[in-house]
Structures are given as C-alpha cells and as structure tokens.
Amino acid sequence: MNDFQILCLGGVSNWDKSAPSVWLTAWVIRIFSHVSYQDWEDYLYIDPLIVSSGAVWLLNYQSEDGYFIEADNGTFHHAYLGDQKVALTAHVLIGLEAVLQNLQGGHKLFVATAKQRGLTYLEKILPQIQDTYQLCLVTYTLALLKSSQADIAYGRLLADAKDDNGMVYWSPSPIVANR
C-alpha cells in the first residue's frame, strides 16, 4: 500500500465493514495526539501518518461555508449531536487543533486553512445557537481557538446558566436536585 492509498483511507470506523465516521475520526486523532509522547514510544507508538491522514481525510467533509458534515448519516451519534453542522464542526475543530502542531508541510497548511474556515462558520452562527449543549461546545471551541467571539459566547453561556440553591448547571429544562 503506497502513501497515497493510506492518505485516502484516513477515516476511522466503528466496525470492519462500516463506513468511516467524521465524528469518530476527529475523536480518535484527538486522543492519539494526546498520547503521542516520545518517552512512551517503547510502549505505545502511534505512527504520525495515521494522525496526519485522519486530519486530511476530515477535510473532505467540510463545506464551502466551513461546517463539517458526517460521512454517513446512519452513524451512532446522530441523535446525540442534534443539529449536526454546529456540534460536529465544533468537535472536528477541537480535534484539528489538537493535531495541528504535529502536522508538517502541506498537511499543516490545509488543516490550518480548514480550521480557520470552521472557526469563521462558528463565529457567524453563534447568535443563532439556541441549544444549550451546542452553546457549551461552541463556547469551548471558540476559547480553545482564541476567537475574538469567545467572550461573547461565554457571556451567553453564563446568561443561560440555571441556579438551584447555589448549584449552577446548564440544561434545556430544570433539574431537581437530589435530596
């Protein structure tokens, strides 16, 4: 198998015969980037080509507007994400941010460009976000990527907080505290 074939096969799937998932690929490259230490290579070695090809593979699922779409609509996390565009884009950007420092050459350039397009999309869509989960995820992503809109998102997040006897939480509906 040559390098071109490996780069085209960068997606990660749940099962041997299932289609690759954008969500899972972003999560896996993020985890791999967190456990790739030179001191650990005798015990746990992750080929940088795996992370690099996963990051490049993700770019195939970014729209011109900057949001990411799932490779296969039948994946396990679809119901969990709700509006896929916002949550999936934030999730992928978190993964790309984690791996960007370890990429080299053209891959680093392509990922940095895609990351900026995704960030621009999240900044643009921020005023329209109503879902608490999405607002939390986008706020974290904007802060992680050092966006100029991070403080605005954080202010909205604080305004959406619920307080029950000094216990702060975020939820679409009130949660009764356990006695």
MDTraj code that builds the backbone (N, CA, C; nanometers):
import mdtraj as md
import numpy as np

residues = "MET ASN ASP PHE GLN ILE LEU CYS LEU GLY GLY VAL SER ASN TRP ASP LYS SER ALA PRO SER VAL TRP LEU THR ALA TRP VAL ILE ARG ILE PHE SER HIS VAL SER TYR GLN ASP TRP GLU ASP TYR LEU TYR ILE ASP PRO LEU ILE VAL SER SER GLY ALA VAL TRP LEU LEU ASN TYR GLN SER GLU ASP GLY TYR PHE ILE GLU ALA ASP ASN GLY THR PHE HIS HIS ALA TYR LEU GLY ASP GLN LYS VAL ALA LEU THR ALA HIS VAL LEU ILE GLY LEU GLU ALA VAL LEU GLN ASN LEU GLN GLY GLY HIS LYS LEU PHE VAL ALA THR ALA LYS GLN ARG GLY LEU THR TYR LEU GLU LYS ILE LEU PRO GLN ILE GLN ASP THR TYR GLN LEU CYS LEU VAL THR TYR THR LEU ALA LEU LEU LYS SER SER GLN ALA ASP ILE ALA TYR GLY ARG LEU LEU ALA ASP ALA LYS ASP ASP ASN GLY MET VAL TYR TRP SER PRO SER PRO ILE VAL ALA ASN ARG".split()
xyz = np.array([
    [0.0854, -0.1176, 0.0000],
    [0.0000, 0.0000, 0.0000],
    [0.0901, 0.1240, 0.0000],
    [0.0706, 0.2143, -0.0942],
    [0.1546, 0.3336, -0.1000],
    [0.0954, 0.4469, -0.0155],
    [0.1720, 0.5560, -0.0026],
    [0.1289, 0.6683, 0.0826],
    [-0.0023, 0.7295, 0.0370],
    [-0.0247, 0.7369, -0.0942],
    [-0.1483, 0.7957, -0.1440],
    [-0.2695, 0.7154, -0.0975],
    [-0.2603, 0.5834, -0.1023],
    [-0.3710, 0.4995, -0.0579],
    [-0.3965, 0.5174, 0.0912],
    [-0.2903, 0.5274, 0.1700],
    [-0.3067, 0.5466, 0.3141],
    [-0.3766, 0.6797, 0.3410],
    [-0.3358, 0.7852, 0.2712],
    [-0.3964, 0.9160, 0.2939],
    [-0.5427, 0.9180, 0.2539],
    [-0.5799, 0.8405, 0.1541],
    [-0.7195, 0.8352, 0.1128],
    [-0.8032, 0.7529, 0.2096],
    [-0.7386, 0.6687, 0.2876],
    [-0.8094, 0.5813, 0.3798],
    [-0.7989, 0.6319, 0.5234],
    [-0.7948, 0.7617, 0.5448],
    [-0.7711, 0.8179, 0.6772],
    [-0.8860, 0.8134, 0.7733],
    [-1.0080, 0.7823, 0.7284],
    [-1.1236, 0.7808, 0.8165],
    [-1.1238, 0.6602, 0.9089],
    [-1.1850, 0.6765, 1.0244],
    [-1.1950, 0.5697, 1.1234],
    [-1.3410, 0.5255, 1.1315],
    [-1.3616, 0.3955, 1.1404],
    [-1.4979, 0.3437, 1.1507],
    [-1.5119, 0.2590, 1.2766],
    [-1.6377, 0.2377, 1.3177],
    [-1.6658, 0.1570, 1.4372],
    [-1.6320, 0.0107, 1.4159],
    [-1.6698, -0.0411, 1.3010],
    [-1.6583, -0.1833, 1.2730],
    [-1.5831, -0.2033, 1.1431],
    [-1.5382, -0.3242, 1.1203],
    [-1.4607, -0.3539, 0.9999],
    [-1.5354, -0.3188, 0.8720],
    [-1.6641, -0.3455, 0.8674],
    [-1.7402, -0.3283, 0.7440],
    [-1.8232, -0.1996, 0.7404],
    [-1.8139, -0.1164, 0.8434],
    [-1.8940, 0.0061, 0.8442],
    [-1.8185, 0.1215, 0.7787],
    [-1.8944, 0.2215, 0.7387],
    [-1.8364, 0.3392, 0.6741],
    [-1.7612, 0.4232, 0.7770],
    [-1.6572, 0.4935, 0.7352],
    [-1.5845, 0.5811, 0.8277],
    [-1.6745, 0.6935, 0.8787],
    [-1.6452, 0.7409, 0.9974],
    [-1.7235, 0.8451, 1.0619],
    [-1.6373, 0.9693, 1.0837],
    [-1.6903, 1.0848, 1.0484],
    [-1.6212, 1.2112, 1.0718],
    [-1.6058, 1.2333, 1.2220],
    [-1.7142, 1.2117, 1.2968],
    [-1.7109, 1.2319, 1.4418],
    [-1.6052, 1.1430, 1.5065],
    [-1.6062, 1.0147, 1.4733],
    [-1.5131, 0.9194, 1.5339],
    [-1.3694, 0.9477, 1.4922],
    [-1.3483, 0.9834, 1.3677],
    [-1.2136, 1.0148, 1.3198],
    [-1.1576, 1.1358, 1.3942],
    [-1.2384, 1.2392, 1.4117],
    [-1.1934, 1.3582, 1.4856],
    [-1.1592, 1.3216, 1.6298],
    [-1.2388, 1.2367, 1.6896],
    [-1.2139, 1.1972, 1.8279],
    [-1.0867, 1.1133, 1.8387],
    [-1.0682, 1.0194, 1.7465],
    [-0.9513, 0.9307, 1.7510],
    [-0.8221, 1.0094, 1.7295],
    [-0.8179, 1.0982, 1.6314],
    [-0.6933, 1.1734, 1.6097],
    [-0.6644, 1.2651, 1.7279],
    [-0.7685, 1.3141, 1.7913],
    [-0.7509, 1.3971, 1.9115],
    [-0.6889, 1.3147, 2.0244],
    [-0.7417, 1.1961, 2.0489],
    [-0.6886, 1.1097, 2.1536],
    [-0.5457, 1.0671, 2.1195],
    [-0.5214, 1.0281, 1.9945],
    [-0.3870, 0.9872, 1.9541],
    [-0.2866, 1.0999, 1.9736],
    [-0.3283, 1.2232, 1.9466],
    [-0.2354, 1.3351, 1.9633],
    [-0.2025, 1.3585, 2.1102],
    [-0.2950, 1.3237, 2.1986],
    [-0.2711, 1.3428, 2.3424],
    [-0.1834, 1.2331, 2.4031],
    [-0.1721, 1.1196, 2.3367],
    [-0.0908, 1.0105, 2.3926],
    [0.0366, 0.9858, 2.3121],
    [0.0689, 1.0730, 2.2207],
    [0.1904, 1.0567, 2.1401],
    [0.3053, 1.1343, 2.2048],
    [0.3790, 1.0646, 2.2882],
    [0.4956, 1.1233, 2.3541],
    [0.6178, 1.0398, 2.3188],
    [0.7285, 1.1059, 2.2933],
    [0.8493, 1.0358, 2.2570],
    [0.8925, 0.9400, 2.3681],
    [0.8725, 0.9787, 2.4925],
    [0.9105, 0.8930, 2.6055],
    [0.8302, 0.7635, 2.6100],
    [0.7125, 0.7634, 2.5509],
    [0.6243, 0.6466, 2.5567],
    [0.6402, 0.5531, 2.4375],
    [0.7207, 0.5914, 2.3385],
    [0.7251, 0.5166, 2.2124],
    [0.7665, 0.3710, 2.2276],
    [0.8397, 0.3363, 2.3329],
    [0.8754, 0.1953, 2.3539],
    [0.7533, 0.1134, 2.3937],
    [0.6516, 0.1790, 2.4497],
    [0.5323, 0.1091, 2.4978],
    [0.4103, 0.1317, 2.4087],
    [0.3997, 0.2536, 2.3569],
    [0.2844, 0.2894, 2.2748],
    [0.3319, 0.3795, 2.1618],
    [0.3364, 0.3248, 2.0427],
    [0.3801, 0.4029, 1.9276],
    [0.2623, 0.4231, 1.8336],
    [0.2357, 0.5474, 1.8019],
    [0.1313, 0.5810, 1.7051],
    [0.1998, 0.6482, 1.5865],
    [0.1899, 0.5860, 1.4734],
    [0.2528, 0.6381, 1.3524],
    [0.1933, 0.7756, 1.3212],
    [0.2773, 0.8785, 1.3079],
    [0.2264, 1.0125, 1.2755],
    [0.1451, 1.0165, 1.1460],
    [0.1709, 0.9218, 1.0560],
    [0.0962, 0.9158, 0.9304],
    [-0.0512, 0.8842, 0.9550],
    [-0.0807, 0.8087, 1.0599],
    [-0.2203, 0.7774, 1.0929],
    [-0.2944, 0.9050, 1.1323],
    [-0.2334, 0.9846, 1.2180],
    [-0.2956, 1.1091, 1.2623],
    [-0.3057, 1.2074, 1.1467],
    [-0.1987, 1.2171, 1.0699],
    [-0.1971, 1.3095, 0.9568],
    [-0.3018, 1.2716, 0.8526],
    [-0.3109, 1.1435, 0.8192],
    [-0.4085, 1.1017, 0.7179],
    [-0.5511, 1.1182, 0.7690],
    [-0.5729, 1.0987, 0.8996],
    [-0.7054, 1.1215, 0.9571],
    [-0.7454, 1.2674, 0.9484],
    [-0.6515, 1.3566, 0.9788],
    [-0.6806, 1.5008, 0.9727],
    [-0.7113, 1.5441, 0.8293],
    [-0.6319, 1.4949, 0.7348],
    [-0.6544, 1.5312, 0.5941],
    [-0.7854, 1.4714, 0.5439],
    [-0.8172, 1.3498, 0.5863],
    [-0.9426, 1.2858, 0.5457],
    [-1.0627, 1.3687, 0.5909],
    [-1.0560, 1.4249, 0.7099],
    [-1.1670, 1.5064, 0.7617],
    [-1.1985, 1.6246, 0.6710],
    [-1.0975, 1.6788, 0.6062],
    [-1.1170, 1.7976, 0.5232],
    [-1.2087, 1.7716, 0.4047],
    [-1.2235, 1.6455, 0.3666],
    [-1.3142, 1.6100, 0.2573],
    [-1.4600, 1.6323, 0.2936],
    [-1.4888, 1.6487, 0.4212],
    [-1.6271, 1.6605, 0.4673],
    [-1.6578, 1.8008, 0.5202],
    [-1.5800, 1.8979, 0.4762],
    [-1.6064, 2.0370, 0.5114],
    [-1.6704, 2.1066, 0.3921],
    [-1.7787, 2.1802, 0.4206],
    [-1.8481, 2.2524, 0.3144],
    [-1.7740, 2.3821, 0.2812],
    [-1.8154, 2.4471, 0.1758],
    [-1.7574, 2.5764, 0.1399],
    [-1.7844, 2.6806, 0.2475],
    [-1.8968, 2.6649, 0.3201],
    [-1.9305, 2.7598, 0.4268],
    [-1.8490, 2.7358, 0.5534],
    [-1.7784, 2.6237, 0.5610],
    [-1.6911, 2.5971, 0.6745],
    [-1.7386, 2.4906, 0.7702],
    [-1.8653, 2.4503, 0.7623],
    [-1.9136, 2.3479, 0.8559],
    [-1.8786, 2.2089, 0.8046],
    [-1.8759, 2.1141, 0.8971],
    [-1.8463, 1.9750, 0.8637],
    [-1.9752, 1.8945, 0.8630],
    [-1.9794, 1.7956, 0.7759],
    [-2.0936, 1.7044, 0.7686],
    [-2.0433, 1.5629, 0.7928],
    [-2.1301, 1.4784, 0.8411],
    [-2.0939, 1.3400, 0.8678],
    [-2.0819, 1.2643, 0.7364],
    [-1.9877, 1.1719, 0.7304],
    [-1.9654, 1.0924, 0.6107],
    [-2.0832, 0.9990, 0.5834],
    [-2.1429, 0.9476, 0.6905],
    [-2.2535, 0.8523, 0.6796],
    [-2.3616, 0.8949, 0.7785],
    [-2.4796, 0.9287, 0.7298],
    [-2.5860, 0.9787, 0.8179],
    [-2.6405, 0.8749, 0.9148],
    [-2.6058, 0.7489, 0.8984],
    [-2.6591, 0.6457, 0.9855],
    [-2.5702, 0.6137, 1.1043],
    [-2.4760, 0.7007, 1.1383],
    [-2.3833, 0.6693, 1.2465],
    [-2.4492, 0.6787, 1.3824],
    [-2.3845, 0.6229, 1.4821],
    [-2.4416, 0.6067, 1.6153],
    [-2.4654, 0.7368, 1.6907],
    [-2.3943, 0.8416, 1.6610],
    [-2.4026, 0.9639, 1.7401],
    [-2.4978, 1.0678, 1.6828],
    [-2.5673, 1.0371, 1.5758],
    [-2.6525, 1.1353, 1.5084],
    [-2.7551, 1.1978, 1.6029],
    [-2.8234, 1.1171, 1.6801],
    [-2.9250, 1.1700, 1.7712],
    [-2.8621, 1.2533, 1.8814],
    [-2.7421, 1.2178, 1.9216],
    [-2.6751, 1.2890, 2.0299],
    [-2.6350, 1.4301, 1.9884],
    [-2.5973, 1.4470, 1.8630],
    [-2.5493, 1.5764, 1.8171],
    [-2.6604, 1.6765, 1.7870],
    [-2.7815, 1.6314, 1.7634],
    [-2.8877, 1.7252, 1.7285],
    [-2.8599, 1.7867, 1.5928],
    [-2.8463, 1.9205, 1.5869],
    [-2.8093, 1.9874, 1.4624],
    [-2.6631, 1.9573, 1.4358],
    [-2.6401, 1.8697, 1.3421],
    [-2.5047, 1.8203, 1.3179],
    [-2.4051, 1.9284, 1.2799],
    [-2.4459, 2.0234, 1.2007],
    [-2.3495, 2.1183, 1.1482],
    [-2.2725, 2.1897, 1.2584],
    [-2.3418, 2.2414, 1.3568],
    [-2.2779, 2.3207, 1.4624],
    [-2.1934, 2.2325, 1.5531],
    [-2.2540, 2.1298, 1.6100],
    [-2.1840, 2.0450, 1.7059],
    [-2.0695, 1.9682, 1.6397],
    [-2.0932, 1.9151, 1.5216],
    [-1.9891, 1.8385, 1.4537],
    [-1.8726, 1.9286, 1.4141],
    [-1.9016, 2.0479, 1.3685],
    [-1.7950, 2.1412, 1.3324],
    [-1.7104, 2.1756, 1.4543],
    [-1.7748, 2.2035, 1.5661],
    [-1.7007, 2.2337, 1.6893],
    [-1.6144, 2.1143, 1.7297],
    [-1.6715, 1.9953, 1.7249],
    [-1.5996, 1.8736, 1.7623],
    [-1.4777, 1.8504, 1.6723],
    [-1.4947, 1.8665, 1.5423],
    [-1.3844, 1.8464, 1.4486],
    [-1.2769, 1.9518, 1.4703],
    [-1.3161, 2.0757, 1.4947],
    [-1.2170, 2.1818, 1.5174],
    [-1.1340, 2.1546, 1.6426],
    [-1.1951, 2.0991, 1.7451],
    [-1.1213, 2.0627, 1.8665],
    [-1.0166, 1.9564, 1.8318],
    [-1.0557, 1.8587, 1.7511],
    [-0.9619, 1.7554, 1.7084],
    [-0.8499, 1.8105, 1.6215],
    [-0.8841, 1.8958, 1.5276],
    [-0.7819, 1.9537, 1.4395],
    [-0.6854, 2.0425, 1.5167],
    [-0.7358, 2.1136, 1.6145],
    [-0.6490, 2.1972, 1.6980],
    [-0.5485, 2.1110, 1.7738],
    [-0.5926, 1.9948, 1.8203],
    [-0.5045, 1.9065, 1.8965],
    [-0.3914, 1.8496, 1.8110],
    [-0.4177, 1.8257, 1.6822],
    [-0.3164, 1.7623, 1.5975],
    [-0.2339, 1.8606, 1.5159],
    [-0.2773, 1.9835, 1.5063],
    [-0.2124, 2.0785, 1.4149],
    [-0.0634, 2.0939, 1.4422],
    [-0.0224, 2.0970, 1.5661],
    [0.1193, 2.1185, 1.5982],
    [0.2085, 2.0031, 1.5527],
    [0.1506, 1.8844, 1.5346],
    [0.2288, 1.7678, 1.4946],
    [0.2291, 1.7425, 1.3438],
    [0.1535, 1.8213, 1.2701],
    [0.1490, 1.8048, 1.1243],
    [0.2640, 1.8796, 1.0602],
    [0.2972, 1.8392, 0.9379],
    [0.4078, 1.9039, 0.8675],
    [0.3690, 1.9349, 0.7242],
    [0.4369, 2.0326, 0.6662],
    [0.4245, 2.0656, 0.5251],
    [0.2850, 2.1059, 0.4820],
    [0.2437, 2.0509, 0.3683],
    [0.1145, 2.0840, 0.3096],
    [-0.0020, 2.0439, 0.3971],
    [0.0120, 1.9354, 0.4712],
    [-0.0964, 1.8919, 0.5594],
    [-0.1258, 1.9979, 0.6652],
    [-0.0200, 2.0558, 0.7188],
    [-0.0380, 2.1598, 0.8210],
    [-0.1102, 2.2811, 0.7611],
    [-0.0739, 2.3177, 0.6407],
    [-0.1364, 2.4312, 0.5733],
    [-0.2843, 2.4048, 0.5452],
    [-0.3143, 2.2867, 0.4924],
    [-0.4531, 2.2524, 0.4607],
    [-0.5395, 2.2483, 0.5864],
    [-0.4872, 2.1881, 0.6932],
    [-0.5632, 2.1776, 0.8182],
    [-0.5820, 2.3152, 0.8814],
    [-0.4792, 2.3993, 0.8777],
    [-0.4910, 2.5340, 0.9335],
    [-0.5962, 2.6164, 0.8579],
    [-0.5991, 2.6016, 0.7271],
    [-0.6986, 2.6722, 0.6457],
    [-0.8397, 2.6226, 0.6774],
    [-0.8554, 2.4919, 0.6874],
    [-0.9867, 2.4341, 0.7194],
    [-1.0305, 2.4754, 0.8595],
    [-0.9371, 2.4795, 0.9506],
    [-0.9685, 2.5201, 1.0881],
    [-1.0192, 2.6650, 1.0906],
    [-0.9556, 2.7510, 1.0145],
    [-0.9984, 2.8913, 1.0093],
    [-1.1366, 2.9046, 0.9465],
    [-1.1645, 2.8266, 0.8412],
    [-1.2970, 2.8307, 0.7781],
    [-1.4044, 2.7815, 0.8752],
    [-1.3738, 2.6771, 0.9510],
    [-1.4682, 2.6262, 1.0501],
    [-1.4912, 2.7258, 1.1617],
    [-1.3853, 2.7914, 1.2044],
    [-1.3968, 2.8928, 1.3098],
    [-1.4830, 3.0092, 1.2619],
    [-1.4635, 3.0518, 1.1389],
    [-1.5447, 3.1601, 1.0828],
    [-1.6923, 3.1206, 1.0800],
    [-1.7203, 2.9949, 1.0446],
    [-1.8588, 2.9460, 1.0449],
    [-1.9186, 2.9525, 1.1856],
    [-1.8458, 2.9041, 1.2854],
    [-1.8987, 2.9055, 1.4230],
    [-1.9204, 3.0480, 1.4731],
    [-1.8304, 3.1380, 1.4404],
    [-1.8469, 3.2778, 1.4818],
    [-1.9710, 3.3392, 1.4166],
    [-1.9946, 3.3036, 1.2920],
    [-2.1101, 3.3563, 1.2190],
    [-2.2421, 3.3014, 1.2738],
    [-2.2432, 3.1749, 1.3118],
    [-2.3660, 3.1078, 1.3547],
    [-2.3935, 3.1298, 1.5043],
    [-2.2968, 3.1780, 1.5795],
    [-2.3097, 3.1930, 1.7250],
    [-2.4381, 3.2635, 1.7693],
    [-2.4784, 3.3766, 1.7089],
    [-2.6009, 3.4427, 1.7552],
    [-2.7281, 3.3592, 1.7373],
    [-2.7246, 3.2610, 1.6482],
    [-2.8436, 3.1804, 1.6200],
    [-2.8540, 3.0543, 1.7058],
    [-2.7503, 3.0217, 1.7807],
    [-2.7492, 2.8978, 1.8600],
    [-2.8428, 2.9119, 1.9786],
    [-2.9379, 2.8193, 1.9887],
    [-3.0333, 2.8175, 2.0999],
    [-3.0131, 2.6979, 2.1927],
    [-2.9578, 2.5900, 2.1401],
    [-2.9403, 2.4677, 2.2169],
    [-2.8257, 2.4837, 2.3168],
    [-2.8503, 2.4460, 2.4419],
    [-2.7518, 2.4618, 2.5488],
    [-2.6264, 2.3801, 2.5237],
    [-2.6438, 2.2547, 2.4821],
    [-2.5284, 2.1693, 2.4547],
    [-2.4409, 2.2307, 2.3452],
    [-2.5027, 2.2752, 2.2378],
    [-2.4263, 2.3347, 2.1282],
    [-2.3556, 2.4621, 2.1729],
    [-2.4231, 2.5426, 2.2543],
    [-2.3614, 2.6659, 2.3031],
    [-2.2392, 2.6352, 2.3893],
    [-2.2480, 2.5333, 2.4740],
    [-2.1326, 2.4925, 2.5556],
    [-2.0169, 2.4483, 2.4677],
    [-2.0466, 2.3641, 2.3709],
    [-1.9435, 2.3108, 2.2829],
    [-1.8794, 2.4210, 2.1982],
    [-1.9607, 2.5095, 2.1458],
    [-1.9082, 2.6195, 2.0641],
    [-1.8281, 2.7172, 2.1498],
    [-1.8743, 2.7454, 2.2698],
    [-1.8002, 2.8353, 2.3593],
    [-1.6623, 2.7783, 2.3890],
    [-1.6560, 2.6500, 2.4206],
    [-1.5271, 2.5859, 2.4463],
    [-1.4375, 2.5931, 2.3233],
    [-1.4934, 2.5648, 2.2067],
    [-1.4159, 2.5662, 2.0829],
    [-1.3631, 2.7054, 2.0528],
    [-1.4472, 2.8072, 2.0674],
    [-1.4034, 2.9445, 2.0409],
    [-1.2933, 2.9870, 2.1379],
    [-1.3039, 2.9459, 2.2633],
    [-1.1997, 2.9784, 2.3609],
    [-1.0698, 2.9049, 2.3277],
    [-1.0799, 2.7779, 2.2917],
    [-0.9629, 2.6973, 2.2584],
    [-0.8896, 2.7544, 2.1379],
    [-0.9643, 2.8010, 2.0393],
    [-0.9049, 2.8549, 1.9176],
    [-0.8752, 3.0048, 1.9275],
    [-0.8923, 3.0592, 2.0470],
    [-0.8618, 3.2008, 2.0749],
    [-0.9368, 3.2962, 1.9815],
    [-1.0658, 3.2692, 1.9654],
    [-1.1505, 3.3523, 1.8806],
    [-1.1819, 3.4847, 1.9495],
    [-1.2014, 3.5870, 1.8700],
    [-1.2421, 3.7168, 1.9248],
    [-1.3860, 3.7116, 1.9765],
    [-1.4613, 3.6088, 1.9384],
    [-1.6006, 3.5935, 1.9805],
    [-1.6146, 3.5067, 2.1067],
    [-1.5039, 3.4589, 2.1613],
    [-1.5088, 3.3681, 2.2765],
    [-1.5753, 3.4337, 2.3977],
    [-1.5455, 3.5592, 2.4231],
    [-1.6052, 3.6277, 2.5390],
    [-1.7554, 3.6464, 2.5220],
    [-1.7987, 3.6730, 2.4000],
    [-1.9424, 3.6870, 2.3728],
    [-2.0124, 3.5534, 2.3966],
    [-1.9524, 3.4459, 2.3481],
    [-2.0101, 3.3126, 2.3687],
    [-2.0148, 3.2791, 2.5177],
    [-1.9084, 3.3114, 2.5893],
    [-1.9039, 3.2837, 2.7334],
    [-2.0116, 3.3642, 2.8071],
    [-2.0323, 3.4878, 2.7665],
    [-2.1383, 3.5699, 2.8261],
    [-2.2756, 3.5092, 2.8027],
    [-2.2987, 3.4621, 2.6818],
    [-2.4264, 3.3937, 2.6526],
    [-2.4414, 3.2677, 2.7347],
    [-2.3319, 3.1949, 2.7509],
    [-2.3357, 3.0716, 2.8296],
    [-2.3693, 3.1017, 2.9753],
    [-2.3082, 3.2048, 3.0306],
    [-2.3393, 3.2433, 3.1687],
    [-2.4840, 3.2891, 3.1824],
    [-2.5342, 3.3581, 3.0828],
    [-2.6733, 3.4044, 3.0867],
    [-2.7710, 3.2876, 3.0808],
    [-2.7318, 3.1775, 3.0170],
    [-2.8179, 3.0594, 3.0057],
    [-2.8073, 2.9642, 3.1248],
    [-2.7186, 2.9951, 3.2182],
    [-2.6995, 2.9053, 3.3330],
    [-2.8239, 2.9047, 3.4212],
    [-2.8487, 2.7899, 3.4810],
    [-2.9578, 2.7750, 3.5773],
    [-2.8938, 2.7598, 3.7145],
    [-2.9587, 2.8154, 3.8162],
    [-2.9063, 2.8107, 3.9522],
    [-3.0128, 2.7523, 4.0437],
    [-2.9763, 2.6470, 4.1153],
    [-3.0669, 2.5829, 4.2097],
    [-2.9962, 2.5736, 4.3446],
    [-3.0257, 2.6686, 4.4323],
    [-2.9634, 2.6729, 4.5655],
    [-2.8106, 2.6732, 4.5579],
    [-2.7559, 2.7565, 4.4717],
    [-2.6117, 2.7691, 4.4591],
    [-2.5463, 2.6659, 4.3691],
    [-2.6236, 2.5758, 4.3144],
    [-2.5695, 2.4751, 4.2221],
    [-2.5999, 2.5202, 4.0799],
    [-2.4944, 2.5508, 4.0048],
    [-2.5088, 2.6036, 3.8691],
    [-2.4993, 2.4887, 3.7699],
    [-2.5896, 2.4894, 3.6713],
    [-2.5889, 2.3871, 3.5678],
    [-2.6506, 2.4435, 3.4414],
    [-2.6322, 2.3698, 3.3326],
    [-2.6902, 2.4072, 3.2045],
    [-2.7764, 2.2919, 3.1567],
    [-2.8990, 2.3217, 3.1231],
    [-2.9920, 2.2204, 3.0771],
    [-3.1075, 2.2896, 3.0061],
    [-3.1658, 2.2232, 2.9076],
    [-3.2834, 2.2829, 2.8418],
    [-3.4052, 2.2876, 2.9335],
    [-3.4051, 2.2064, 3.0392],
    [-3.5169, 2.2062, 3.1331],
    [-3.4629, 2.2005, 3.2757],
    [-3.5422, 2.2473, 3.3720],
    [-3.4941, 2.2449, 3.5121],
    [-3.4695, 2.1018, 3.5604],
    [-3.3657, 2.0873, 3.6419],
    [-3.3306, 1.9591, 3.7005],
    [-3.3465, 1.9718, 3.8516],
    [-3.4226, 1.8811, 3.9110],
    [-3.4442, 1.8825, 4.0549],
    [-3.3232, 1.8187, 4.1237],
    [-3.2692, 1.8873, 4.2232],
    [-3.1519, 1.8357, 4.2943],
    [-3.1904, 1.7123, 4.3767],
    [-3.0964, 1.6215, 4.3846],
    [-3.1172, 1.5000, 4.4640],
    [-3.1097, 1.5363, 4.6131],
    [-3.2056, 1.4895, 4.6904],
    [-3.2043, 1.5201, 4.8330],
    [-3.0959, 1.4428, 4.8971],
])
top = md.Topology()
chain = top.add_chain()
for i, resn in enumerate(residues, 1):
    res = top.add_residue(resn, chain, resSeq=i)
    for name in ("N", "CA", "C"):
        top.add_atom(name, md.element.get_by_symbol(name[0]), res)
traj = md.Trajectory(xyz[None], top)
